[in-house]
């Protein structure tokens, strides 16, 4: 039965102060980012740029027990994407509505000027009133459409989108992990084994238990005196 590893291949990113920066495991440049396991058994410094390198690690979403949270993360990302797309669509609608309204206003202004040059005063007054009524009606219609779009856009950008972004950021802080490439993970396990071995040897040296005790060894047989042997033969 294989022995359970001292830590899982699952690391969180933590930041330290600039004064505490140390060499990156990969490129040896000073870094303030630290990858650490959930049980804090293993940790090392690494540059943030390496975290997007698939040859070094991959991003996963899981809890401390290793239960995957990827589907929940995908749902939040999709929700944010839908809201962003909807806000852009509303912005285009508002811009298009404003542009169409300006064109209509320009048309009626041009029509009014032309009628003033070609009709008499009485007819001109009637047509002006009719044209103004039509422009006013169109103004009301366009304004209502624009107002509805602006209300929806304000709700999206003021509440829904920020709340979704906050929810996504909180989720990633809780569940975002990095899984090392197998070669790097094995190296971390080997490094931990060597560290534990050195600690055991140091402890044994301090306690005097590194070498076997001689207290319980049997006594050596005593060597007989040569003179005693010669007397015994006589």
N, C-alpha and C positions, 0 to 999 in steps of 0.2 A: 504493500500500500504506500503510495507516494505521500511524502510529507507536505503539509499545507505551507505555501510560501508565506514569509513574514509580512508581506503586504501585497495588495492587489495591484494590477496594472491599471491604476486609475488615479490621476493626479489633478489637484486643483491649483489654480494660479493665485498667488498672493503677492502683494507689493510691500517693499520695505523702503525705509528712508534712503535718500541719496547717499548719505554718509555711511550707510550699511551695505552699499553695493559691493558685489564680489564678482569674480570671474565667471563668465558663462561656460557651461559644460561643453558647448560645441566650439565656439570661436574664441573663448578666453577674454572677451571684452567685458568691461564692468557692466553689470546689469542689476536692476532693482526688482526684477521679476523672479519669483521662486515657485517652482513646482513642488508640491508636497502631497503625500498620500493622506487619506482620511484618518488613518491611525497614527500619522506623524512618524512612522518608522523610517521613511526615506524622504529626502528632500534635496534639491540642488538648484543652483541659479542658472537661468537661461534667458537669452534675449527674446523679446516678444515676437520678433520676426521669424524665429525658428518654429513657432507654434503653428504656423500656416504651412509648414513644409511636411508634405505627406510622407517623405522618407524618414522623418523623425517621429512624428506623432499624428494622431487623428483626433478630431473633436467628437465627443460623445456626450449624451445627456442621461444621467443616471443618479440614483441616490447612493447613500453610503453602503447599502447592502448590495449594490450592483443591479438593482431593478431599473430597467430602461424607462426613460421618460421622453424618448425621441418622438413618439406620436403626439404627445401633448405639446412639445416644442414646435413641431410642424404645424399644428393647428393654430398656435399663437402667431407664428410667422405668416401663415396664410391670412389670418384675420387682419393683421397689420397691412399686408399687401393690398387687400381688398379696400380698406379704408383710404389708403394712399391713392389708389387708382380712382376711387370715387371722388376724392377731393380734387384731383386734377381734372376729372370730367366736369365737375361743377364749375371750376375756374374757367374752363373753355366755354361752357354754356353762358356764363355771365359775360365773358368777353365778347362772345358772338352776339348776344342780345344787345349789348351796348353798341356794338358796331352796326347792327341792323337798325336800331333806333336812330342813330346818327344819320344813316343814309335816308331814312324816311323823313327826318326833320329837314335834311338838305333838299329833298325832292319838293316838299311843300313850300319851302322858302323860294325855291326856283320857280315853282308854279305860280306863286303869289306875285312875284316880280313880273313874270310874263303877262299875267292877267292885267296887272296895273298898266302895262304899256299898250294893251290891245282893246280893252273894254272901257265903256263909259263909267261914270262915277256910280250910278245906281246898280248896274249889273256887277260892277266890280265889288261893291259892298256885299251883295248877296253871295257871290262866289267866294269872297274872302271868308265869310262866316261859315260856309259849307266846308271850305278847306280847313279852317281852324278846328271845326268840330271833328272832322275826320282825323286830323293830327292829334287832337286831344284824346280821341278814342284809342288810337294806336299807342299813344303815350301811356295810357292807363294799362293797356294789355301788356306792353313790354315791361313796364315797371313792376307789375305783379309777378311776372315770370322771373324777373331779375331778383326781386325781393325774396321769393321762395327759394331760389338757388343760393342766395347769400345767407339766408337763415340756416339752410342745411349745411353750407360750408362752414359757417361759424360754429355750429354744433359739432361738426367733425373735428375741426382744428382746435376748438376750445375745450372739448371734453373727451369725445370718443377716441381720437387718435392719441392724445397724450396719455390717457388711461391705459390704452393697449400697449403703448411703448413702455410705460412704467411696469405693467404686468409682465411683459417680456423680459425686461431688464432684471426684475426681481427673480423670475424663474431661472434665468441663466446664472445668476449669482449663486443660486441654491444647487443647481443640478449640472452646470457645465463642467465637464472633466476632459482630461487629455489622456489618451491611451498611447503609450510609447510603442514604437516599432519593436518587434520581438528581439532584435539584436540589442537594442538599447536597454530593454527590460531585463534581459539576461545579464547584461553588464551591471545593472543596478543591483540585482540579486547577488551576483558574485561580489560586488563591492560591499554589500551588507554582510555577507558571510565572512569576508576577510576582517571586517571591522569587529564583528562579534568574536572571532577567533583571537584577534589581538587583545580584546578586552578580557577574555578568559585567561590568556597567558599572563597578562599583567596582574590580574587578580590572584592567580596561583603563585606568582612570584612574591607578591605582597604578603600572602598568607603562609608562604613557605611550603606549599603543597605541590609545587611543580614537579619536584623529584620525589621518588618513593621514599618513605620513611625507613630508617635502619633500626628502629627500636625493637621490632619483633623478629629480627633475624636470629637464628640459632647460634649458640656459642661455638666458636671454633674448637676442635679437640686440642688439648694441651700436648705439647711436644715433650716426650720423655727425655730425661737427662742421660747423656751418653755414658757417664760413670755408673749410673744405676744399672744400665744394661749389662756392663762388664762384670759387675759384682754378682749379678743374678746368674751369670753363666758359670762362675766359679763354684 
